[in-house]
Amino acid sequence: MILRMVWPVWALVIVVGPMLALCVLAWWRARRTQDGTERAWLRRTGMVLATLAIGLAPAVPAETETVETNAEVFFVVDRTGSMAAEDYDGGQARLEGVRHDVVAVMESLPGARYSVIGFDSQATRQLPLTTDSRAVRSWTETLRQEITWYSAGSTIDRPAATLTQTLEAAAERNPANVRLVFFLSDGENTDGDNSSTAPQEGAYAHLAPLVDGGAVLGYGTAQGGQMRSYDGTDASGPGTDAPWITDETQPGSPPAVSRIDETNLRRLAEDLGVEYVHRIEPGPVDELVAGIDVEEIAADGRREIDTYRDVYWPAATLLAVLTAWEAFELAARWRRLREVAA
């Protein structure tokens, strides 16, 4: 038997506690003075106790049900300036690979729910969980690097808090669902106003129990690539004649070069409990989702939920009987008072 608690404990204490104390004290006083109300106060004490039992809502296990399981896919996308480095598929920006892979993964997991978290100088939820694949496509089509002047450097631990909140909320809302995380980044950590040159050790390790699968996708090369500056207009960014982002730490401020950091990406994959895949050109993503069987993953027991049958009806019946008795006694008393007054 369990207590389902119709009211929180503090409400029961505030409401029932004084009533119960009053009835007990009144019964004790009636017993000492022999004023004839002892039985009435016992009845009222029973009414209060019956109310308490209803508020506690005792229940017993009824049966186990199997619930529908769905896949929830969370894309965590790096859109810092380094993701504009032109060393993907023969000189394209790394974000081109991100656009391709997000859509490809989504098409390989039809019927799932999708969410997007983007991060640059800060991490934000770009799309809440949705079954609308067109919304995800539209987001990828408008995906751009952050505006260069606002850049605070790159660090892959920046979205850790947002991803934690998102996964915990999803697990609480639909515990039976399977959660898949795809983290798309170059893994680079550069010095900036709000970042450090090294990611926090184990920043994502606590999320492993909430992640059932997915992958960390790494973009870029060891040789690296240069990045066009972006001012928020179509005349800047990759594929334009916009100035190169420069390295102000070097004499003469030459064009900055961004290089993939696979050490960070592999550590991230290990923390999340997923595989790491290096993406240097468009290609199938079958290997990323081939081992994902939603029904098999959910066979760990999460699809089965216990249901309970409430058993507070005896207390409700007792309360009804005692209330009727109390009403009868009060009506009789009222009649006697009227007779005396007449």
C-alpha positions in Angstrom: 0.0 0.0 0.0 1.1 3.5 -0.8 -0.1 7.0 0.1 -0.9 9.1 -3.0 -1.4 12.3 -0.9 -4.4 14.2 -2.3 -3.2 17.2 -0.2 0.5 17.9 0.6 1.6 17.1 4.1 1.8 20.7 5.2 -1.8 21.3 4.2 -3.0 18.2 6.1 -1.1 19.4 9.2 -2.5 23.0 9.0 -6.1 21.9 8.3 -6.6 18.6 10.1 -4.2 19.2 13.0 -6.1 22.0 14.8 -9.4 20.2 14.2 -8.2 17.0 15.6 -6.7 18.7 18.7 -9.9 20.6 19.3 -12.0 17.4 19.1 -9.7 15.4 21.5 -9.5 18.3 24.0 -13.3 18.8 23.9 -13.9 15.0 24.3 -11.5 15.0 27.3 -13.3 18.0 28.9 -16.7 16.4 28.3 -15.5 13.2 29.9 -14.4 15.0 33.0 -17.4 17.2 33.4 -20.0 14.5 32.4 -22.0 17.1 30.4 -23.4 14.6 28.0 -21.4 15.6 24.9 -18.7 12.9 25.2 -20.3 10.7 22.5 -20.8 13.7 20.1 -17.1 14.7 20.4 -16.0 11.1 19.7 -18.2 11.2 16.6 -16.6 14.4 15.5 -13.1 13.0 16.1 -14.0 10.1 13.8 -15.1 12.6 11.1 -11.8 14.4 11.3 -9.8 11.1 11.2 -11.9 9.9 8.2 -11.1 13.2 6.4 -7.4 12.7 7.2 -7.5 9.2 5.7 -9.1 10.6 2.5 -6.4 13.2 2.3 -3.7 10.6 2.6 -5.4 8.6 -0.3 -4.2 5.1 0.4 -3.9 2.9 -2.7 -2.9 -0.6 -3.5 -1.1 -1.9 -6.7 -3.7 -2.8 -9.4 -1.8 -3.8 -12.5 1.2 -3.1 -14.8 0.6 -1.3 -18.1 2.8 -1.0 -21.1 3.0 2.6 -22.5 4.0 3.8 -25.9 7.7 4.7 -26.3 9.0 7.4 -28.5 12.4 8.7 -29.5 13.4 12.2 -28.4 16.4 13.5 -30.5 18.4 16.4 -29.1 20.7 18.2 -31.4 23.4 20.3 -29.7 24.9 22.6 -32.4 28.1 24.6 -32.2 27.7 27.9 -34.1 30.8 29.7 -32.8 33.0 31.5 -35.3 35.3 28.5 -35.6 32.5 26.5 -37.2 32.9 28.8 -40.2 36.4 27.5 -40.9 36.6 26.4 -44.5 38.1 23.0 -44.2 35.1 20.8 -44.8 34.6 18.9 -48.0 37.2 20.7 -50.1 36.9 24.2 -48.7 33.3 24.6 -47.5 32.5 25.9 -44.0 32.0 23.3 -41.3 28.4 24.5 -40.8 27.6 23.0 -44.2 28.4 19.6 -42.7 26.2 20.4 -39.7 23.3 21.3 -42.0 23.6 18.1 -43.9 24.0 15.8 -40.9 21.2 17.3 -38.8 18.7 16.7 -41.7 20.2 13.3 -42.5 19.9 12.1 -38.8 16.3 13.4 -38.7 15.4 11.5 -41.8 16.9 8.4 -40.4 14.7 8.6 -37.3 11.3 9.4 -38.7 8.4 9.8 -36.2 10.7 11.0 -33.5 10.5 14.3 -31.6 13.3 16.7 -32.2 14.8 19.6 -30.2 17.7 21.9 -31.0 20.1 23.6 -28.6 22.5 26.1 -30.2 25.5 27.6 -28.6 28.0 30.3 -29.3 28.7 33.0 -26.7 25.7 31.5 -24.8 23.6 28.4 -25.1 19.9 28.6 -25.9 17.1 26.2 -26.9 16.4 27.0 -30.5 13.6 24.5 -30.9 11.6 22.8 -28.2 10.7 19.1 -28.7 8.5 18.9 -31.8 7.4 16.3 -34.3 7.5 19.0 -37.0 10.4 18.0 -39.2 9.8 21.1 -41.4 10.7 23.3 -38.4 14.0 21.5 -38.0 14.7 21.9 -41.8 13.9 25.6 -41.6 16.2 26.0 -38.7 19.1 24.3 -40.5 18.6 26.5 -43.6 18.9 29.6 -41.5 21.8 28.3 -39.4 24.7 30.8 -39.4 27.8 31.4 -37.3 27.6 34.0 -34.5 28.3 37.6 -35.4 32.1 38.0 -35.2 32.0 41.2 -33.0 30.0 39.4 -30.3 32.2 36.3 -30.2 33.5 35.2 -26.8 35.5 32.3 -28.0 34.7 28.6 -28.3 34.2 26.1 -25.5 32.2 22.9 -25.7 31.2 22.9 -22.1 29.1 26.0 -22.6 25.8 24.2 -23.3 26.2 21.8 -20.4 23.8 23.5 -18.1 21.1 24.0 -20.9 21.4 20.4 -22.0 21.1 19.2 -18.4 17.9 21.2 -17.8 16.5 20.0 -21.1 17.2 16.3 -20.5 16.0 16.3 -16.9 12.8 18.0 -17.9 12.3 15.5 -20.7 12.9 12.5 -18.4 10.5 13.9 -15.9 7.8 14.6 -18.4 8.1 11.3 -20.4 10.2 8.9 -18.5 9.4 6.0 -20.9 10.8 7.8 -23.9 14.2 7.1 -25.4 16.6 10.1 -25.4 19.2 10.5 -28.1 21.8 13.3 -28.1 23.8 14.3 -31.2 26.5 16.9 -30.4 27.9 18.7 -33.5 31.1 20.7 -32.9 34.8 21.1 -33.8 35.7 20.7 -30.1 37.9 23.8 -30.2 38.3 25.7 -26.9 39.8 29.2 -27.4 40.4 32.0 -25.0 37.6 34.6 -24.8 35.8 36.8 -22.5 33.7 34.1 -21.0 35.5 30.9 -21.8 38.7 29.1 -20.9 41.3 27.2 -23.0 40.3 23.9 -21.5 36.8 22.4 -21.0 35.7 21.4 -17.6 36.7 17.8 -16.8 33.6 15.6 -16.9 31.2 18.5 -17.6 28.8 16.1 -19.2 29.5 12.8 -17.3 26.5 13.3 -15.0 24.2 13.2 -18.1 25.1 9.6 -19.1 22.2 8.0 -17.2 19.8 10.3 -19.2 21.3 9.5 -22.6 20.3 6.3 -24.4 22.3 6.8 -27.6 23.4 9.3 -30.2 26.9 10.5 -31.2 29.4 13.3 -31.1 30.1 14.5 -34.6 33.4 16.3 -35.1 34.1 18.8 -37.9 37.3 20.2 -39.2 40.8 19.0 -39.9 44.2 18.9 -38.1 45.5 21.4 -40.7 42.6 23.7 -39.9 41.0 26.4 -41.9 40.5 30.2 -42.0 37.2 31.9 -41.2 35.4 34.8 -42.8 34.0 37.4 -40.5 30.2 37.7 -40.2 28.3 40.9 -39.4 24.8 39.4 -39.7 24.3 40.2 -43.4 24.3 38.0 -46.5 27.4 39.9 -47.7 29.5 38.4 -45.0 30.4 35.0 -43.7 31.5 31.8 -45.7 31.4 32.1 -49.5 31.8 35.9 -49.5 34.6 38.3 -49.8 34.3 39.4 -46.2 37.6 39.9 -44.3 39.2 36.9 -42.6 38.9 36.7 -38.9 42.3 37.6 -37.6 44.5 36.3 -34.8 45.2 39.3 -32.7 47.7 37.4 -30.5 50.1 37.1 -33.4 52.4 39.8 -34.8 50.7 41.5 -37.7 47.4 39.9 -36.9 47.4 37.2 -39.6 44.2 35.3 -40.5 43.3 33.0 -37.6 43.3 29.3 -38.2 40.9 26.9 -36.5 41.7 23.3 -36.0 39.6 20.4 -34.8 40.3 19.2 -31.3 39.4 15.5 -31.3 40.8 15.0 -27.8 38.0 17.2 -26.4 35.4 15.6 -28.7 36.4 12.0 -27.7 36.3 13.0 -24.0 32.8 14.5 -24.6 31.6 11.3 -26.3 33.0 9.2 -23.4 31.2 11.4 -20.8 27.9 11.0 -22.7 28.4 7.3 -23.3 28.1 7.6 -27.1 30.4 7.2 -30.0 32.6 9.8 -31.7 32.5 10.2 -35.5 34.8 12.5 -37.5 32.8 14.1 -40.4 34.9 15.7 -43.2 32.5 15.4 -46.0 28.8 14.7 -46.6 27.9 11.0 -46.3 25.3 8.6 -45.0 24.6 8.5 -41.3 23.3 5.0 -41.3 26.2 3.9 -39.0 25.1 6.5 -36.5 21.6 5.2 -36.1 22.0 1.5 -37.1 22.3 0.4 -33.5 19.4 2.4 -32.3 16.3 0.3 -31.7 13.9 2.4 -29.7 11.7 -0.6 -28.6 14.8 -2.6 -27.5 16.3 0.3 -25.6 13.0 0.8 -23.8 12.8 -2.8 -22.8 14.8 -2.0 -19.7 11.5 -1.7 -17.9 10.8 2.0 -18.5 7.8 1.1 -20.7 6.1 -0.7 -17.9 4.3 1.4 -15.3 2.5 0.3 -12.2 -1.1 1.5 -11.7 -2.8 1.8 -8.3 -6.3 1.5 -7.1 -7.5 4.0 -4.5 -8.9 2.4 -1.3 -10.0 5.4 0.6 -13.7 4.5 0.0 -14.1 2.9 3.5 -13.0 6.3 5.1 -15.4 8.1 2.7 -18.2 5.8 3.7 -17.5 6.3 7.4 -17.4 10.0 6.9 -20.7 10.0 5.2 -22.3 8.0 8.0 -20.9 10.1 10.7 -21.9 13.3 8.9 -25.4 12.1 8.5 -25.5 11.1 12.2 -24.2 14.6 13.2 -26.8 16.2 11.0 -29.5 14.1 12.6 -28.4 15.0 16.2 -28.1 18.7 15.3 -31.6 18.6 13.8 -33.0 17.0 16.9 -31.3 19.5 19.1 -32.7 22.3 17.0 -36.2 21.0 17.3 -35.9 20.8 21.2 -34.6 24.3 21.3 -37.6 25.5 19.3 -40.0 23.6 21.5 -38.4 25.2 24.6 -38.5 28.7 23.0 -42.2 28.2 22.2 
